[in-house]
Amino acid sequence: MWFSDNWKDYELLDCSDGQRLERWGEYVLVRPDPQVIWKNRKSHPRWMNPDAVYTRSDRGGGSWNSNALPEEWRIGYRQLTFSLKPMGFKHTGLFPEQAVNWDWFCRLIAEAGRPIRLLNLFAYTGGATIAAASAGASVCHVDASKGMVARAKENAALSGLAGAPIRYIVDDCFKFCERELRRGSRYDAVIMDPPSYGRGPGGERWLLEDSIDSFISLTAELLSDRPLFFLVNSYTTGLSPSAMGYILNQTILPKHGGLVVSDEIGLPVTRTGGILPCGSSSRWIAASH
């Protein structure tokens, strides 16, 4: 498993009975997590007095209770700074487990010895975007949510990257890739972090398992003649890292060679020393790396 152990401002203090106990800077949150199927005793003292607790509703969604959080606060990772705020569906605006991928691709970008054009799809609040930009890449940041793209711009500015070569696009990722292909645009690296499910323009419901193969195949056509890497992340329980790796093997290796590696990603748990699984990633890497 790949796990993020370089955080100073984030800490997974404990996890039990479907919940995480987390420190985000100076604030401690309790949030639900379906991966936490064990029910060990909640002995950490902050279980009793967190700053906020997210509780799911029987009718869907949920709300923040016992909320002593500010409207917004900041945490840092290495040279990056992120703005956080309690959001619907338990989120804070950042997925700390992705730092293990940031460290990996930042090293590749920094060591490439050439300009790298990167396409970040389903880019959310820009964690991967600003990490890649900080390593020297020019980034095309695409997300369908205008609000999330605005948050990404804010995070870039907080990290001293307001003037970095980042192009922000509010658009449907699949349609954007189709247009980029027709325009002849090409990228040296791709990051995609698709949601488990969504709604099409006509309200139709789609599942990631049904569309991931065709979407990766489409996006792989946008790779340049000298691609550096291709990263796919998934939080879909039924989509294993090996399944995503198989797709990358079939779509990218025949043309570009290189290597595909896949694994779960996770976060270390302070109280127990274990690792909480938090999704999975599959990486294609060029042969020179």
SULCORMO-V457693 format. One record per pair of residues at least 12 apart in sequence whose ideal C-beta (glycine too) atoms are under 7 Angstrom apart, sorted by the first residue. I is the first residue (numbers start at 1). J is the second residue. D is the distance in whole Angstrom. If there is no record, write none. Layout:
I & J & D
I & J & D
This chain:
1 & 263 & 6
1 & 264 & 5
1 & 265 & 7
1 & 266 & 5
1 & 275 & 6
2 & 100 & 5
2 & 263 & 5
2 & 265 & 5
2 & 281 & 7
3 & 100 & 6
3 & 265 & 7
3 & 266 & 4
3 & 267 & 6
3 & 268 & 6
3 & 275 & 5
4 & 96 & 6
4 & 97 & 5
4 & 99 & 4
4 & 100 & 4
4 & 267 & 6
5 & 268 & 5
6 & 99 & 6
6 & 103 & 7
7 & 77 & 6
7 & 96 & 6
7 & 99 & 6
9 & 25 & 5
9 & 75 & 4
9 & 76 & 5
9 & 77 & 7
10 & 23 & 7
10 & 24 & 6
10 & 75 & 6
10 & 96 & 4
11 & 23 & 4
11 & 270 & 6
12 & 267 & 5
12 & 268 & 7
12 & 269 & 5
12 & 270 & 7
12 & 276 & 6
13 & 44 & 5
13 & 46 & 6
13 & 270 & 5
13 & 271 & 6
14 & 42 & 7
14 & 44 & 4
14 & 269 & 6
14 & 271 & 4
15 & 33 & 7
15 & 36 & 5
15 & 269 & 6
15 & 276 & 6
16 & 36 & 6
16 & 38 & 6
16 & 39 & 6
16 & 40 & 5
16 & 42 & 5
17 & 36 & 7
17 & 39 & 5
18 & 32 & 6
18 & 33 & 7
18 & 34 & 7
18 & 36 & 5
19 & 31 & 7
19 & 32 & 6
19 & 33 & 7
19 & 36 & 6
20 & 33 & 5
20 & 36 & 7
21 & 44 & 6
21 & 46 & 6
21 & 47 & 6
21 & 50 & 7
24 & 75 & 6
24 & 84 & 6
24 & 92 & 6
25 & 73 & 6
25 & 75 & 4
27 & 51 & 4
27 & 69 & 6
27 & 73 & 7
28 & 46 & 5
28 & 50 & 5
28 & 51 & 5
29 & 50 & 6
29 & 51 & 7
29 & 52 & 5
30 & 50 & 5
30 & 53 & 4
30 & 54 & 7
31 & 54 & 5
31 & 90 & 5
32 & 54 & 6
32 & 56 & 6
32 & 90 & 6
35 & 276 & 7
35 & 277 & 6
44 & 271 & 5
50 & 66 & 7
51 & 68 & 5
51 & 69 & 6
52 & 64 & 5
52 & 66 & 6
52 & 67 & 4
52 & 68 & 6
52 & 69 & 5
52 & 86 & 6
53 & 65 & 5
53 & 66 & 5
54 & 90 & 4
61 & 88 & 6
61 & 89 & 6
62 & 90 & 7
64 & 86 & 5
67 & 86 & 7
69 & 86 & 6
71 & 85 & 6
72 & 84 & 7
72 & 85 & 5
74 & 158 & 7
77 & 99 & 6
79 & 134 & 6
79 & 159 & 7
80 & 130 & 6
80 & 131 & 6
80 & 134 & 6
80 & 159 & 5
81 & 158 & 4
81 & 159 & 5
82 & 94 & 5
82 & 127 & 7
82 & 155 & 5
83 & 151 & 7
83 & 154 & 6
83 & 155 & 6
83 & 158 & 6
93 & 125 & 5
93 & 151 & 6
94 & 125 & 7
94 & 127 & 6
95 & 127 & 7
96 & 267 & 6
97 & 265 & 5
97 & 266 & 6
97 & 267 & 5
97 & 278 & 4
97 & 279 & 7
98 & 127 & 6
98 & 128 & 7
100 & 265 & 6
101 & 231 & 6
101 & 281 & 6
102 & 127 & 7
102 & 128 & 6
102 & 131 & 4
105 & 132 & 6
105 & 229 & 6
105 & 231 & 6
106 & 131 & 6
106 & 132 & 7
106 & 134 & 7
106 & 135 & 4
108 & 228 & 6
108 & 229 & 6
108 & 289 & 6
109 & 132 & 6
109 & 135 & 4
109 & 136 & 6
109 & 137 & 5
110 & 135 & 5
110 & 136 & 6
112 & 228 & 6
115 & 138 & 7
116 & 137 & 4
116 & 188 & 5
116 & 189 & 6
116 & 228 & 6
117 & 138 & 5
117 & 187 & 5
117 & 188 & 5
118 & 132 & 5
118 & 137 & 4
118 & 139 & 5
118 & 187 & 6
118 & 188 & 7
118 & 189 & 4
118 & 191 & 7
119 & 140 & 5
119 & 187 & 4
119 & 190 & 5
119 & 222 & 7
120 & 139 & 6
120 & 140 & 7
120 & 141 & 5
120 & 142 & 7
120 & 191 & 5
121 & 142 & 5
121 & 173 & 4
121 & 191 & 7
121 & 192 & 4
121 & 219 & 7
122 & 143 & 6
122 & 173 & 6
122 & 192 & 6
122 & 193 & 5
122 & 194 & 5
122 & 195 & 7
123 & 141 & 4
123 & 142 & 6
123 & 143 & 5
123 & 152 & 6
124 & 143 & 6
124 & 148 & 5
124 & 193 & 7
125 & 148 & 6
125 & 151 & 4
125 & 152 & 5
125 & 155 & 6
126 & 141 & 6
126 & 152 & 3
126 & 155 & 5
126 & 156 & 6
128 & 191 & 5
129 & 141 & 5
129 & 152 & 6
129 & 166 & 6
130 & 155 & 6
130 & 156 & 5
130 & 159 & 5
130 & 161 & 6
133 & 156 & 7
133 & 161 & 5
133 & 164 & 4
133 & 166 & 6
134 & 159 & 7
134 & 161 & 6
138 & 165 & 4
139 & 166 & 5
140 & 167 & 5
140 & 169 & 7
141 & 166 & 6
141 & 167 & 7
141 & 168 & 5
141 & 169 & 7
142 & 169 & 4
142 & 171 & 6
142 & 173 & 5
142 & 176 & 5
143 & 170 & 7
144 & 170 & 7
144 & 171 & 7
144 & 172 & 6
144 & 173 & 7
146 & 170 & 5
149 & 168 & 5
149 & 170 & 5
152 & 168 & 7
153 & 168 & 6
174 & 215 & 6
177 & 218 & 5
177 & 219 & 5
177 & 222 & 6
178 & 218 & 7
180 & 222 & 6
181 & 221 & 6
181 & 222 & 6
185 & 222 & 7
186 & 222 & 6
186 & 223 & 7
186 & 224 & 4
187 & 222 & 5
187 & 223 & 6
187 & 224 & 6
188 & 224 & 5
188 & 226 & 7
188 & 227 & 6
188 & 228 & 5
189 & 227 & 7
189 & 228 & 5
189 & 229 & 5
190 & 219 & 6
190 & 222 & 7
190 & 223 & 7
190 & 230 & 5
191 & 231 & 5
192 & 219 & 6
192 & 232 & 5
193 & 233 & 4
194 & 208 & 6
194 & 212 & 7
194 & 215 & 7
195 & 208 & 7
196 & 208 & 5
196 & 235 & 6
196 & 236 & 4
208 & 234 & 7
208 & 236 & 5
208 & 239 & 6
209 & 236 & 7
209 & 238 & 6
209 & 239 & 6
212 & 239 & 7
212 & 247 & 7
213 & 247 & 5
216 & 232 & 7
216 & 247 & 5
216 & 248 & 7
216 & 251 & 6
217 & 251 & 5
220 & 251 & 5
220 & 252 & 5
223 & 256 & 7
227 & 256 & 6
227 & 286 & 6
228 & 286 & 5
229 & 283 & 6
229 & 284 & 6
229 & 285 & 5
229 & 286 & 7
230 & 248 & 6
230 & 252 & 6
230 & 284 & 4
231 & 281 & 6
231 & 283 & 5
232 & 244 & 5
232 & 248 & 7
232 & 281 & 7
232 & 282 & 5
233 & 279 & 6
233 & 281 & 5
234 & 279 & 6
234 & 280 & 5
235 & 279 & 4
240 & 280 & 7
241 & 262 & 4
241 & 263 & 5
241 & 264 & 6
241 & 280 & 4
241 & 281 & 7
241 & 282 & 6
242 & 262 & 6
244 & 262 & 6
244 & 280 & 7
244 & 282 & 4
245 & 260 & 5
245 & 262 & 4
245 & 282 & 4
248 & 260 & 5
248 & 282 & 6
248 & 284 & 5
252 & 284 & 5
256 & 286 & 7
257 & 287 & 5
258 & 284 & 6
258 & 285 & 6
258 & 286 & 5
258 & 287 & 5
259 & 285 & 5
260 & 282 & 7
260 & 283 & 7
260 & 284 & 5
261 & 283 & 5
262 & 280 & 7
262 & 281 & 7
262 & 282 & 4
263 & 280 & 7
263 & 281 & 7
264 & 277 & 5
264 & 280 & 5
265 & 278 & 6
265 & 279 & 5
265 & 280 & 6
265 & 281 & 5
266 & 278 & 5
